[in-house]
Amino acid sequence: MIAIASGFLAGIISGMGIGGGMLLIPALVFFLLMPQRAAQAINLWYFLPTAIIALIVHAKNKNIEIKKSLYIILSGIPFALLGGYFAFLIDSALLGKFFGAFLAFFGVKEIYDGFTNKK
């Protein structure tokens, strides 16, 4: 039941454009006691269909700047591969701490931006 509820909530959050992985990964790790790497891998598989749907919707609404997108894609691919490689080199417990720090940083940033109306 926890897995279904986590997937449901992550889907709703993704539909809002927030990113369901920030909910999905901690739910898999803490509630389903899944290893950090496995949870991140599941999140990547989960991300593919949501990203494809978002791309289709944004392309249909002409919200994509192709030239800028190409720069992002061409620089993002090698760094994503490099990040994945380093994720397997890092101890799983340390990887979890990095992810926790990442979530904490962006959580504080969102709260700060909310109070200062920086959105």
Secondary structure as UniProt FT lines:
FT   HELIX           2..15
FT   TURN            16..17
FT   HELIX           21..26
FT   HELIX           27..31
FT   HELIX           36..60
FT   TURN            61..62
FT   HELIX           66..89
FT   HELIX           92..116
//
